[in-house]
Amino acid sequence: MRAMSDVLTRINDASLSRLAQGLTGSEVLKIAGEVRALIASGRKVANLTVGDFAPSEFRIPRKLESLITEALAAGHTNYPPSDGTLELRRAVIEFYRDDLSLTYPLESTLIAGGARPIIYAAFAALVDPGDEVIYPTPSWNNNHYTYLSGGKPVELVVGRETNFMPTADMLRPHIRTARLIAVCTPLNPTGTVMARSEVEAIARLVVEENERRAASGERALFLLWDQIYWMLTFGENRHWAPPQVVPESASYTIFVDGISKAFAATGLRVGWTIAPPLVTARMRDIIGHMGAWAPKAEQLAVAAFLARKDDIAAYHEEMIREVRLRLDALYDGIMAMKHEGLPVDAIEPQGAIYLSVRFGLIDRFGTNEAIRRFLLERAGFAVVPFQAFGTKTEDGWFRLSAGAVSVRDCEEGLARVREALKTA
């Protein structure tokens, strides 16, 4: 009898859809898998790759954990409503009202199994094949979601001179024919935060363009506002959302949000959007066909937890302090090397769990990928090049993620990097 493995290999790529044939898997997850294998082999590695939290370093809030246990014990293991439990939808509305001074109707809210289904559903609800989607590079997965929706990418190359953020001036030449602008702040991968003045300028640009379109009967231009890291900002940096500074922009803003980053709860899979009700209704139906709902017990627990302001404040005080300790250790270590004359540089931490670091080794190694492998193999220092976030140029910029390492891991990894760079 022929082995099953022989039977299963009869098909080739031509048997798949054109979408599947052209799809690129997650570059970050590919690198993370390589790093896990290296660690399993016994190598000492500072794993600064995946934007996740190690429970040994960052636990979810204890009260949230107990609320989930209580909800499971009460038997809440059945399907939730397709747009989320009423309790959580109301809690999200109240949370935005209290913390962001934004008032929305209940119909604007939709709950899903994390932020990814929200992003996918927003693209699916708004972008037809050939529609233009504007987004900066580097930025997380906008290139992939544009591909999945059949959209036409309009990539804005951003750099240190704009804090790795798109500006209204950069957007202006492209908005006449665009369908969607995708923005993330604080930004994955850079950890940079958009200034209030730029948020306002972009929001006014979108409102003005939509006023023009309304007069001519054209379809609206929407703004996908990914603020999954908005509760994690440092120092004088503060997060702003378009409707906070230009209320009229609420008609065109689709929020991407959830608990994954703010509460180190990436595996609980509770995300949400607040958007114009017509959009959330279509997104609900798309997610309903996917079955990408957040578990009911977690939804009920999060609803109760969001009302506990003192618990949230206490948790964030400790969490932000610990994230800053790691990011500052990385930043200070990189800058100390720079002062020694080694070819490195970094942007001071502003938000999220990321640090942007530049290794000036392109002349020596030729590509970011070669630099990444050098750092991993010679220094046990695992990082992600900006190419994983859509960047096309070989410029030496990398993302360092601090959620799954200790301060000691950072310091020991930096010591190995210093020795490796001295002999590079």
Secondary structure per residue as TSV (DSSP state, phi and psi in degrees):
chain	resnum	aa	ss	phi	psi
A	1	M	-	360.0	134.9
A	2	R	-	-67.4	138.8
A	3	A	-	-63.0	143.4
A	4	M	H	-58.1	-34.7
A	5	S	H	-60.9	-34.0
A	6	D	H	-68.4	-39.5
A	7	V	H	-66.2	-40.9
A	8	L	H	-72.1	-13.2
A	9	T	T	-101.4	15.2
A	10	R	S	-71.8	-29.1
A	11	I	-	-86.3	159.5
A	12	N	-	-129.9	-177.4
A	13	D	G	-57.8	-30.5
A	14	A	G	-63.9	-17.9
A	15	S	G	-78.7	-12.3
A	16	L	S	-91.2	166.7
A	17	S	-	-67.4	159.6
A	18	R	H	-62.5	-35.3
A	19	L	H	-61.6	-46.3
A	20	A	H	-65.8	-38.2
A	21	Q	H	-64.7	-33.9
A	22	G	H	-92.5	-5.5
A	23	L	-	-75.4	137.9
A	24	T	-	-105.0	130.1
A	25	G	-	-71.2	171.7
A	26	S	-	-63.9	119.3
A	27	E	H	-67.1	-35.6
A	28	V	H	-65.5	-44.6
A	29	L	H	-66.5	-32.8
A	30	K	H	-63.9	-45.7
A	31	I	H	-64.2	-42.0
A	32	A	H	-61.5	-38.0
A	33	G	H	-64.1	-39.6
A	34	E	H	-62.4	-41.2
A	35	V	H	-67.9	-41.7
A	36	R	H	-59.9	-40.0
A	37	A	H	-64.3	-38.2
A	38	L	H	-66.5	-41.7
A	39	I	H	-64.2	-40.6
A	40	A	H	-62.7	-25.2
A	41	S	T	-80.4	-5.4
A	42	G	T	107.1	-0.5
A	43	R	-	-73.6	145.4
A	44	K	-	-83.8	116.7
A	45	V	-	-134.5	132.0
A	46	A	E	-86.4	104.2
A	47	N	E	-89.0	99.7
A	48	L	-	-112.0	35.5
A	49	T	-	-96.9	-75.2
A	50	V	S	-72.2	140.3
A	51	G	S	-78.6	65.5
A	52	D	-	-133.3	177.2
A	53	F	-	-121.3	131.0
A	54	A	-	-78.3	125.8
A	55	P	T	-57.4	-25.5
A	56	S	T	-68.5	-20.3
A	57	E	T	-105.9	-39.5
A	58	F	-	-136.6	106.0
A	59	R	-	-87.1	154.3
A	60	I	-	-65.7	161.7
A	61	P	-	-55.2	134.6
A	62	R	H	-59.3	-39.1
A	63	K	H	-66.0	-39.0
A	64	L	H	-62.7	-41.5
A	65	E	H	-59.4	-44.8
A	66	S	H	-68.8	-34.4
A	67	L	H	-66.3	-36.6
A	68	I	H	-64.9	-44.4
A	69	T	H	-59.5	-43.0
A	70	E	H	-63.8	-40.8
A	71	A	H	-67.2	-38.6
A	72	L	H	-65.8	-42.5
A	73	A	H	-63.5	-28.5
A	74	A	T	-80.8	-2.1
A	75	G	T	90.7	19.7
A	76	H	-	-84.3	68.9
A	77	T	-	-119.1	11.9
A	78	N	S	-95.9	179.3
A	79	Y	-	-58.6	139.5
A	80	P	-	-84.1	167.3
A	81	P	-	-58.7	153.2
A	82	S	T	-64.9	-24.0
A	83	D	T	-103.2	7.7
A	84	G	-	106.3	158.3
A	85	T	-	-64.8	147.4
A	86	L	H	-60.2	-36.6
A	87	E	H	-60.5	-45.3
A	88	L	H	-74.4	-38.1
A	89	R	H	-60.2	-44.0
A	90	R	H	-64.5	-39.8
A	91	A	H	-64.4	-39.1
A	92	V	H	-66.0	-43.6
A	93	I	H	-58.1	-45.6
A	94	E	H	-68.3	-35.4
A	95	F	H	-63.3	-44.7
A	96	Y	H	-67.0	-37.5
A	97	R	H	-63.6	-45.2
A	98	D	H	-76.5	-39.2
A	99	D	H	-97.4	-26.6
A	100	L	H	-117.8	-2.0
A	101	S	-	57.4	37.4
A	102	L	-	-114.6	128.6
A	103	T	-	-112.6	121.3
A	104	Y	-	-130.4	155.2
A	105	P	-	-76.0	158.9
A	106	L	G	-57.3	-34.0
A	107	E	G	-65.4	-13.1
A	108	S	G	-80.4	-10.1
A	109	T	E	-104.5	139.3
A	110	L	E	-140.2	132.9
A	111	I	E	-104.4	143.3
A	112	A	E	-145.6	174.6
A	113	G	S	-78.9	65.8
A	114	G	S	98.6	179.0
A	115	A	H	-79.8	-26.3
A	116	R	H	-60.5	-46.8
A	117	P	H	-61.3	-31.6
A	118	I	H	-63.1	-46.9
A	119	I	H	-63.6	-46.7
A	120	Y	H	-60.1	-44.7
A	121	A	H	-66.1	-36.0
A	122	A	H	-63.9	-46.0
A	123	F	H	-60.5	-45.9
A	124	A	H	-65.4	-33.5
A	125	A	H	-77.6	-22.6
A	126	L	H	-117.4	-30.3
A	127	V	-	-103.2	118.8
A	128	D	-	-92.2	159.1
A	129	P	T	-53.0	128.9
A	130	G	T	93.3	-14.0
A	131	D	-	-67.3	142.7
A	132	E	E	-84.9	133.7
A	133	V	E	-120.6	122.0
A	134	I	E	-98.0	131.4
A	135	Y	E	-156.1	155.4
A	136	P	E	-83.7	154.9
A	137	T	E	-124.2	126.9
A	138	P	S	-82.8	148.3
A	139	S	-	-163.2	157.0
A	140	W	S	-78.7	114.8
A	141	N	S	64.8	4.3
A	142	N	H	-61.5	-34.4
A	143	N	H	-63.3	-38.6
A	144	H	H	-72.6	-42.4
A	145	Y	H	-67.4	-33.8
A	146	T	H	-64.3	-42.5
A	147	Y	H	-62.1	-46.2
A	148	L	H	-61.9	-31.2
A	149	S	H	-89.0	-5.4
A	150	G	T	78.9	13.4
A	151	G	-	-72.8	165.9
A	152	K	E	-101.8	115.7
A	153	P	E	-72.0	135.8
A	154	V	E	-120.8	97.6
A	155	E	E	-94.1	126.9
A	156	L	E	-102.2	114.7
A	157	V	E	-76.5	117.0
A	158	V	-	-113.2	156.3
A	159	G	-	-147.9	-166.9
A	160	R	G	-60.8	-30.3
A	161	E	G	-65.0	-22.3
A	162	T	G	-115.8	22.3
A	163	N	T	61.4	28.8
A	164	F	T	59.8	26.1
A	165	M	-	-114.0	147.2
A	166	P	-	-72.1	152.3
A	167	T	-	-116.9	162.6
A	168	A	H	-60.3	-37.6
A	169	D	H	-64.3	-34.8
A	170	M	H	-72.0	-34.2
A	171	L	H	-75.6	-34.5
A	172	R	G	-52.5	-43.3
A	173	P	G	-66.8	-12.5
A	174	H	G	-113.2	-9.4
A	175	I	G	-75.2	-22.2
A	176	R	G	-57.8	-33.3
A	177	T	G	-111.5	7.1
A	178	A	E	-88.2	155.6
A	179	R	E	-107.7	-31.6
A	180	L	E	-147.7	138.1
A	181	I	E	-113.2	126.9
A	182	A	E	-109.5	120.0
A	183	V	E	-128.4	142.2
A	184	C	E	-129.7	125.8
A	185	T	S	-151.0	132.1
A	186	P	S	-53.1	147.2
A	187	L	-	-90.0	132.2
A	188	N	T	-96.9	113.3
A	189	P	T	-108.8	-1.6
A	190	T	T	-88.6	-21.6
A	191	G	-	75.3	12.1
A	192	T	-	-90.2	157.8
A	193	V	-	-121.3	134.3
A	194	M	-	-74.9	135.0
A	195	A	-	-70.7	151.5
A	196	R	H	-55.7	-42.0
A	197	S	H	-61.0	-36.9
A	198	E	H	-76.5	-36.0
A	199	V	H	-58.1	-45.4
A	200	E	H	-64.1	-42.8
A	201	A	H	-63.1	-41.9
A	202	I	H	-67.7	-43.0
A	203	A	H	-60.7	-42.8
A	204	R	H	-66.8	-37.0
A	205	L	H	-60.6	-44.0
A	206	V	H	-65.7	-42.5
A	207	V	H	-63.4	-46.0
A	208	E	H	-62.0	-41.1
A	209	E	H	-64.7	-39.2
A	210	N	H	-72.1	-29.8
A	211	E	H	-64.5	-40.5
A	212	R	H	-64.0	-43.6
A	213	R	H	-67.0	-38.3
A	214	A	H	-60.7	-38.1
A	215	A	H	-68.1	-27.9
A	216	S	H	-104.5	2.0
A	217	G	T	76.6	19.9
A	218	E	-	-85.1	160.9
A	219	R	-	-66.8	151.2
A	220	A	-	-72.5	156.4
A	221	L	-	-99.2	127.8
A	222	F	E	-110.9	158.0
A	223	L	E	-122.0	110.2
A	224	L	E	-85.7	112.4
A	225	W	E	-109.5	95.2
A	226	D	E	-83.9	107.6
A	227	Q	-	-122.7	39.1
A	228	I	T	-61.9	-21.2
A	229	Y	T	-105.2	14.9
A	230	W	T	-64.9	-23.9
A	231	M	T	-83.9	-2.1
A	232	L	-	-115.5	79.0
A	233	T	B	-124.6	156.0
A	234	F	-	-124.9	151.9
A	235	G	T	59.8	-132.0
A	236	E	T	-84.4	-3.6
A	237	N	-	-72.9	137.3
A	238	R	-	-138.8	142.5
A	239	H	-	-82.5	140.6
A	240	W	-	-131.1	144.5
A	241	A	-	-113.0	148.3
A	242	P	H	-51.4	-47.7
A	243	P	H	-66.2	-17.2
A	244	Q	H	-68.7	-34.3
A	245	V	H	-106.0	-24.3
A	246	V	-	-134.8	89.5
A	247	P	G	-53.9	-33.6
A	248	E	G	-62.6	-21.8
A	249	S	G	-71.6	-11.3
A	250	A	G	-58.9	-28.8
A	251	S	G	-65.7	-17.8
A	252	Y	T	-125.7	3.6
A	253	T	E	-100.0	131.1
A	254	I	E	-117.4	111.3
A	255	F	E	-79.5	142.7
A	256	V	E	-116.2	121.4
A	257	D	E	-156.0	175.3
A	258	G	E	162.0	-171.0
A	259	I	S	-98.7	-5.6
A	260	S	T	-59.5	-44.5
A	261	K	T	-93.6	-40.5
A	262	A	T	-65.0	-27.6
A	263	F	T	-124.9	22.5
A	264	A	T	51.5	38.4
A	265	A	-	-117.3	47.2
A	266	T	T	-62.8	-31.8
A	267	G	T	-85.8	-6.4
A	268	L	T	-79.9	-23.5
A	269	R	-	60.5	58.4
A	270	V	-	-125.1	110.3
A	271	G	E	-130.2	169.9
A	272	W	E	-156.4	165.0
A	273	T	E	-127.7	154.4
A	274	I	E	-126.1	127.0
A	275	A	-	-158.5	174.7
A	276	P	-	-55.2	135.3
A	277	P	H	-53.5	-36.4
A	278	L	H	-60.5	-38.3
A	279	V	H	-71.9	-45.8
A	280	T	H	-62.8	-33.1
A	281	A	H	-63.1	-42.5
A	282	R	H	-71.5	-39.0
A	283	M	H	-62.0	-39.5
A	284	R	H	-57.6	-44.9
A	285	D	H	-67.6	-37.2
A	286	I	H	-65.0	-47.8
A	287	I	H	-64.8	-33.1
A	288	G	H	-61.6	-39.2
A	289	H	H	-71.1	-28.6
A	290	M	H	-79.0	-24.4
A	291	G	T	69.9	26.5
A	292	A	-	-90.2	57.5
A	293	W	-	-91.6	150.9
A	294	A	-	-75.0	142.7
A	295	P	-	-56.3	141.5
A	296	K	H	-62.9	-42.2
A	297	A	H	-61.0	-43.0
A	298	E	H	-65.3	-38.4
A	299	Q	H	-60.4	-47.0
A	300	L	H	-65.3	-38.1
A	301	A	H	-66.4	-43.4
A	302	V	H	-64.7	-38.9
A	303	A	H	-57.0	-44.9
A	304	A	H	-69.4	-37.6
A	305	F	H	-70.4	-37.5
A	306	L	H	-61.5	-21.5
A	307	A	T	-84.3	-8.8
A	308	R	-	-92.7	78.3
A	309	K	H	-60.2	-41.2
A	310	D	H	-66.0	-40.9
A	311	D	H	-64.5	-40.8
A	312	I	H	-65.0	-44.6
A	313	A	H	-62.7	-42.8
A	314	A	H	-65.1	-41.5
A	315	Y	H	-63.5	-45.9
A	316	H	H	-68.2	-32.4
A	317	E	H	-59.0	-45.4
A	318	E	H	-73.5	-44.2
A	319	M	H	-62.1	-48.7
A	320	I	H	-64.1	-38.3
A	321	R	H	-59.9	-44.0
A	322	E	H	-71.0	-38.1
A	323	V	H	-63.1	-44.7
A	324	R	H	-61.8	-38.9
A	325	L	H	-57.2	-41.7
A	326	R	H	-73.4	-46.6
A	327	L	H	-64.5	-39.8
A	328	D	H	-66.7	-38.0
A	329	A	H	-61.3	-43.0
A	330	L	H	-66.4	-47.0
A	331	Y	H	-62.7	-48.3
A	332	D	H	-61.7	-39.4
A	333	G	H	-65.8	-42.0
A	334	I	H	-65.0	-43.4
A	335	M	H	-68.6	-32.1
A	336	A	H	-63.7	-39.8
A	337	M	H	-64.7	-40.3
A	338	K	H	-59.9	-43.2
A	339	H	H	-67.1	-21.6
A	340	E	T	-80.5	-6.7
A	341	G	T	96.8	6.0
A	342	L	-	-78.7	152.6
A	343	P	S	-81.9	68.0
A	344	V	E	-137.4	159.7
A	345	D	E	-159.0	164.4
A	346	A	E	-155.9	160.7
A	347	I	-	-102.2	130.7
A	348	E	-	-56.4	138.8
A	349	P	-	-55.8	135.8
A	350	Q	-	-122.4	-36.9
A	351	G	B	-173.4	178.8
A	352	A	T	62.0	-150.4
A	353	I	T	-123.2	24.0
A	354	Y	E	-120.2	151.5
A	355	L	E	-126.0	132.7
A	356	S	E	-91.0	122.3
A	357	V	E	-128.3	137.9
A	358	R	E	-112.7	124.7
A	359	F	E	-103.2	111.8
A	360	G	-	-80.7	64.4
A	361	L	-	-122.0	12.9
A	362	I	H	-61.2	-40.5
A	363	D	H	-61.2	-30.7
A	364	R	H	-83.6	-41.5
A	365	F	H	-111.1	-19.9
A	366	G	S	91.7	-39.1
A	367	T	S	-138.9	157.8
A	368	N	H	-62.5	-37.1
A	369	E	H	-63.0	-39.8
A	370	A	H	-66.3	-37.6
A	371	I	H	-64.4	-44.1
A	372	R	H	-57.1	-44.9
A	373	R	H	-68.0	-36.9
A	374	F	H	-60.7	-47.4
A	375	L	H	-64.3	-38.2
A	376	L	H	-70.9	-47.0
A	377	E	H	-76.8	-37.5
A	378	R	H	-90.1	-27.8
A	379	A	H	-124.2	-1.5
A	380	G	-	56.7	40.7
A	381	F	E	-121.8	104.0
A	382	A	E	-98.3	116.0
A	383	V	-	-133.2	170.0
A	384	V	E	-120.1	125.1
A	385	P	E	-72.3	153.3
A	386	F	G	-63.5	-15.2
A	387	Q	G	-58.8	-27.6
A	388	A	G	-69.5	-8.8
A	389	F	G	-121.0	27.1
A	390	G	T	95.7	-6.7
A	391	T	-	-67.2	136.4
A	392	K	-	-98.5	-26.3
A	393	T	S	-85.0	150.0
A	394	E	-	-93.8	93.4
A	395	D	-	-123.5	3.0
A	396	G	-	84.6	5.8
A	397	W	E	-87.4	138.6
A	398	F	E	-137.1	153.4
A	399	R	E	-97.9	131.5
A	400	L	E	-113.4	123.5
A	401	S	E	-106.5	128.4
A	402	A	-	-103.6	9.4
A	403	G	T	-81.3	-15.1
A	404	A	T	-119.4	19.4
A	405	V	-	-131.5	158.1
A	406	S	-	-92.7	168.0
A	407	V	H	-60.5	-39.7
A	408	R	H	-62.9	-40.7
A	409	D	H	-56.8	-43.1
A	410	C	H	-63.0	-48.2
A	411	E	H	-65.1	-42.9
A	412	E	H	-67.4	-39.7
A	413	G	H	-63.9	-40.4
A	414	L	H	-65.2	-36.8
A	415	A	H	-62.0	-39.2
A	416	R	H	-69.4	-37.2
A	417	V	H	-62.4	-44.0
A	418	R	H	-56.5	-46.7
A	419	E	H	-65.1	-39.2
A	420	A	H	-65.7	-41.6
A	421	L	H	-67.2	-31.8
A	422	K	H	-65.7	-23.5
A	423	T	T	-110.4	5.4
A	424	A	-	-69.8	360.0
